[in-house]
Amino acid sequence: MQTVKVEVEGHSYPVILGRGCLSGAGKELSQLLQPGKALVISDETVSSLYAERVLRSLEESGWECRLEILPPGEGSKTVETAQWMYSAAVEAGLERRSPVIALGGGVVGDLAGFVAATFLRGVPFVQIPTTLLSMVDSSVGGKVGVNHPRGKNLIGAFYQPHLVLIDLETLNTLDMRQFKAGMAEMVKYGVISDRQLWDWLEENMDALLERSEISLLEYPVTRSVEIKASVVNQDEKETDLRQVLNFGHTFGHALEAATQYRYYLHGEAVLVGMEMAARLACRLGMVSGKDCRRMTHLFHRIGVIPPPEDLKTREVAERLVYDKKRRGNRTVFILPREIGKVDIFSDIDEAPVREVIKEYLDLHF
């Protein structure tokens, strides 16, 4: 197993990565917190695969657990579902030292973290991510929240976990669509920060997508977590540097919201959003044509999905207005300068933005 430390002001926590470590969940948590009551939140898919193993480990270490199971998918990330979890926490007798444990992907982690941040004004939070996307992105860094019909993650908080436990073997049961969605977030780290990681992913993408050997993921997952941790350590509340982690997300969140969170997986929308951002940067002369071609080629090797037939440029552009990173009346875009380096822009004209949206919707990519 490997451990990456996240250290923000007043709080630090380990991200433990390994294979087969779900069975040690109880032992790892008990080294950080006194065993007592706990609320475990999962979804129908993940709970059927892993809840029994995690609950057994926790209970063997002295934890008294209540399991709540959500319907899978983005539709569960709502204020109404959070209210359901508050009721479960009350019925389970949670106290201020009682953890909320997320067992699942990004939806479960974001929702459970929001509940932990707000129940009793904050109880301990534990992330046990089971999708590639949640392992390399949403489980680390303390962004928690729920969606609003007009925008993604508009209701939330910065609330760091006490522990993140990543078992790579859970990826063996991940369907291919979800796996590719996670690959999108992993590739993001190469674009924003690490050309060596990008080169490695470019060279090994076919083998990664074949999924024949889970150990091949150890390096890119660990490196992605290290990059995320480094950024969060420097800018926990996203006042400046942390915004680079949103490469592809401005367009991606708009696509998700414009389709009522029913068409794209989050990583799929981010993959499209990264392509839009790369093409926007190329159109504006910010990145070389060579690097733009390398980026778009790799994005398509992962699998950029086509848009729904009835989606309009106007509908996507209107959703950009609700992006939570806006500065005044300007949308913030994270655009590449080269592979391994991005910058933050809030002065992009609307016309080229609409043009790259239209290119995608017209299937010109």
N, C-alpha and C positions, 0 to 999 in steps of 0.2 A: 504494500500500500504506500501511497505518497500523500503528503500533506502540504497544502498551500495555505498560508496564513493571510487572512484579510484583517487589516488593522486600520480602523477609522477612529476618530477622536472619541475617547472614552469607552471604546469597545473593540475587542478583537475576537476572532473565531476561526476555527480550523475548517478547511474544506478537505475532506478525506476521500481519496480516490483509490479504488482497487477493484478486485474481482472477487465476488462471493462475500462482500462485507455486509450485506443486508442482515446476515445472521448475527452480526456483532453490534447491531443497532442499540440494543439495550445496554451493553457494556460501554459503548462510546458515550451515550447520553448520560449514563450514571457517573461518568468521570467529570461531568460538567455541572450536573444538577442532582439534588437530592431526590431519589425516587419517590413518587407520589402519584397523584391523578394526572391523566393526560388525555387530550382529545386528538385522535388520529383522523384526518380528513383525506379521503381518496375518491376515486371515481369507479364506476362499475367495471370498467375494463381492467384497470390496474389492481383493484382490490381482489378480483378473482384470481390473479396471478401471484400476488406478493403480500397481501395483507396478513394472511395466516403466519407466514414466516416472520414478518416484522413484529406482529403482536406477540408471538411466542417469545421472541428475543427480549422484547420489552418486559413482558410479564415475568420471565425468568430472572430479570434483574430487579424485580420489585415494583414495577410500574403497574398501576391500575388504569386500564385503557378503555375508552369508549371510541368505537369506530363509526364514523358517519360517511355514507357513500353517496356521491353526486352523480347525476347523469354526465356522461363525457361531453366535452366540447365547450366552445366559447360561450354558448348560451347559459352556462352555469355561473359565469363570472359577473354576477349582478348584486346589487344591494339587497334584493329579495332573498337570494341564496345566503348572503352573509347574515341576514336576520335569522334564517333557519339555523345557521351554525351558532349564533349567539344563544339561541334557545337550547341547543344541544350542550353547549358549554355550561350553562346554568344547571341543566339537569344532571350533568356529569359531576357537578360540584367543584369545578375548577376554581383555584385560588390564584393569587398573583405569582406564585412560583410554579404553577402548573403549565406545562408546555402545550402548545398547539403544534402538531406534527403533520406536515404535508407529505403525502406519499403519492406521487404522480408526476404529471407534466406541468407545463407552465401555467395552465388555467388553475389547477389545484393549488400550486404554490403561490400564485398571486392572490387568490381568494383566501387561502388559509393564513397567509401573511397579513392580509388586511384585517382579518378577524383577530389575529394575535395582537396586532398593533392597537386595536381599538377596544377589545374586551378588557374590562377592569383597568382601562387606560394603559394597557400593555402587559402581556404575559410572554414568557419565553417562546421562541419560535424555532422550529427545526425543519430543515428541508431535506427530503429524501427523493431526489429527482429520478425519474425513470424513463425520460425521453432524452434524446441527444440534445435537442434544443434547450431543455431546462437544465441539463448538466452544464453546458458551456455558456449559458446566458442567464436565464431568469432566476436560477437558484442562488446566484452569487450577486451580492451588491445591495440587497435590501430594498429594491423597488417592489412595492406590493400595491394591490388595488383591484378595482372592478371597473367595468365599462359603463359608459353612458350611451344611450341610443345615438347621440350625435358625435361621439368620439371615443377612441380607444383609451382606456386607463385614465379617464378624466377625474376619477374619484380614487384617491389613494394616499400613500404615505411613503416616506423613507423609513424602513424599519428592518434593522439587520438581524439575521438569525443568530442563534447560539452555536449551531452546528449545521454543516452541509455534509451529507454522506452520499457519495456517488459510487454505485456498484455498476461497473460496465457490463456485467452479465445480464442486466435487465434489458440491454439493447438487443439481445438475441430474440426477444419476443415482440420487438417494435416493428410495426408494419412499414413497408417500404416508403409509403407516402410520408409518414412521420419522420422516418430516418432522413429522407432528402430534405425535409423542412429543417431539421437540425444541422445538416451539412451547410445550409445557407448561412446560418449564424456563425458556424465555424470559419467559413471562408471570409466572412466579414472581418474577422480579426487579422487575417493576412492583409487585407486591403488597408485597414486603418493604421496598422502598427508594425507588422512583421513580414517583410518580403521573404525571409527565409521560410517561414511557415507557409506563405503563399506558394513558393516554389515547390515545397514538399507536397502540398495538397494537389498542385497541378500535376506533379509526377505520379502521385499515388491514387488519384481520383478513381480510376477504373477498379483498382483492387479494393478500395474502400466501399464502392458501390456494389461490388460482388459479395461483400460481407462474409467472406469465408473464414476470416480469422479476427476475432474480437480484439486480440492484443495489438493489432495495427492501429487501433484508435487511442491507445494509451498516450502517445506523444501529442497528437493534435488536441485531444481533450484537455490534457494537463496544460499544454501551452496556452490554449484559449482561456482556461481558468486563471492562469498566471497573468495574462494580459488584462483580463477583466479586474482581477484583484488589484493590480498595479494602478489602474485608472481610478478605481473606487477609493483606494487608499489616498490618492491625491485630491479627489473631488467627490466626496460622498453625495452631496446634495445637487449635483449637476448644475453648478453655477458657471462652469466654463469647460474644462477638459472633458468631463464625462459625456458631454454632448456628442463627442465623436463616436460613441457606442451606438448612436442612433443612425449611423450610415444605412441608408435604405429604408429606414423606418418612417420617415416623413411621408413619402409616397406610399409605403406599405400600409401604414395605419389608415390613410385615406381610402385605399382600395378596400380594406376590411370593413370600414365604416359604411362606405358607399354600397356594399353588398350585404349589409346588416349582419356581418360576421358569420355568414352562412356558406360562403363560397370558398374562401381561401383558408388554409391553415396559416397561422401566423408566419411561420418560416417561408411558406410559399409567397405570401405577400411581400415579405422582406426581400426575397430573391428577385422578384419583379422590381421592387423599389430600388434595389442596388443597381439593376440594369438601367432603370430610368435615370438614376443619379449619375452613373458613369456616362451615359449618352448626353445628359445635360452638361456635364463638365466638358466633354469633348466638343459639343456644339458651341460652348462658350470659350473654347481654346485654353482650358485650364489643365488638361491632361493630354498626353500624346495619343495619336491614333493607335500606335502600337500597344500601349498599355490598355487603352479602351477595348481593343480587339481581344487582348488576352483575358480581360475581365469578362466580357460578354460571352466569349467562347466557353470559359469554365462555368459560368452561370448556366449556360444551355446544356452542358454536360450533366450538371445536376438535374436540370429539368424545369425550365421556365414554363409555367402553364399558361394556356390561352385565357383571355378574359371571358366572362359571360357575354353572350351575344347582345344583350340589351343594355349594357353599361355604357353611359355617355361620358364624354370628356368633362362636361359641365358638372356632373354629379361627383366625380372624383376631385375636381378642382375646388368645388365648394367645401369639401371635407377638409381640405388643407387649412381652412380658416379656423378650424377647431383644434389644430395641432397644439399640444400643450407647451411646445418650445417657442411659440411665436413671441416676437419682440415688437410690441405695439401692434401695428397693422401689417407687419412683415413676417412672412413664413421663413423659418430657419431651415437651411439645407446643409447637410454634410456632404461635401463633394471631394472626389479624389484629385490630388495633384499628381500622384504617381502611385504605383502599387507599393503599399507600405506607408503612405502619408496622405492624410485628408486635412481639409480646413473647414471652418465654420463660416457660413455666409448668410446674411440676412438682407441682402440687397439685390436679389435676383429678380429680374423683370418677369412679369406674369406670362408674356407671350411664349418664350422658349419652354417654360414649364408646361404650358398647355400643349405645346407641340410634341414633347416627348410622351405625354399622356396619350395624345391622339395616335402617335405612332404605335404604341403598344395596343391600344384598343382596335386599331385598324389592322393588327397583326403584321406590321411592317418590320418587327424585330426579327 
